[in-house]
């Protein structure tokens, strides 16, 4: 009986440890240079919205880019805005409700200053 207790305790510990970070987001509280490269033209369930890059790449959907969760209008960006838009932002990495097919992240911008 004792080996079963040890195995059960080990499994329970593993489950509790692996689920301890669920729901947490990476929060960047310092101002970060970013380039909003344009709108996502793809037609899929987890697509659409703005594209942002933190690595200095101004070409849409190239390099390490992310989707922006915010409504573009709340950031002062419209369909007539000229891209790329250089900005200083603070942001939170979010867990997407459905994973994008290409695996890029989802960003919630908490403050923006367009340069």
N, C-alpha and C positions, 0 to 999 in steps of 0.2 A: 504494500500500500504506500509506503514512504516514497518510492521512486515516482509514483503518480503525482504526489503532492509537490515534489521538486519540479517536475515537468510543468505542472499547472502554474506554479509560481513563476517559472521562467517565461512561459507564454504570456501570462498576465502582465509581467513587467515589460515585455517586448511590445505588447499592444499599447500599454499606457505611454511608453517612451516614444513610440512612433507617432502617436496622435497628439502629443503635447504641443506641437507648433501649428496645428490646424487653425485657420482663421487669422493668423498673424500676418501683417503686411510689413514690408520694408518701408520705413519712413525716412525720407531724406529731408532733414530740417535745415540744411545749409543751401544757399542759393547755388544753382547749377546751371552752367551754360548749356543751352539746348537749341536744336534747329527743328522747327515744325516744317516738315517737307511737303505737306499737301494733304489731300483727302485720300482715303483708302477706296479705290475703285472696285474692289472685289465684291462679288455677290455671294456671300455665304452667311451662315447663321451668326458667326462670331466676327464678322468683318464690318467695315464702315467706320466713319469718324475720321479723326485726324491721325497723322503719322508723326512720331517724334523720334529724334535721334540725339543721343548724348555724347556721341563719339566724333562729332564734327562732320559727318557725312551729310551733304545736302541733297543727295539724289534719293527720291522716294523709293522705299522698299529695298534699299541696299544697306549693307553693313548691319549693325545691330540696332534695329528700329523696334518701336513699340506702338501699340494703339493707345489713343487718348480716350479715357472714359468720359471726360467732360463734354458738355454740349459746346460746340465751337463758338456759338454766340455769347456764351458766358465768359469766354476768353477774349472777346472782341474780334473774333475772326468770322468772316463771312465768305460767301461764294465768290465775291469779287476781290478778296485779299490776294496780294501778290506773294507767291511762295518762291523760295524758302523764307520763313520768318525766323529771324534770330531772336532768341529770348533768354531771359534769366528766370528760372523756375525753381520752386520747391515742389516736391511731389511725393506720392506714396505709390509703391508697387502694389497692385491689387491682384486678387485671385480671380481670373475670369470665370463667369458662370458656365461657359462652355469653352473648352480649349480651342484656340485657333489652329487650323490645320498645319500651320508652319511653326507653331510653338513660340511665337513672339509674345512678350508680356503686355500687360494692361496697366496704364499709368493714370492716376488721378492727380491732376495738377491742383495744388493747394494755393499757390500764388504765382503770378506771372508778371513780368515786366518786359515788354517788347522793346528791343533795342533798335 
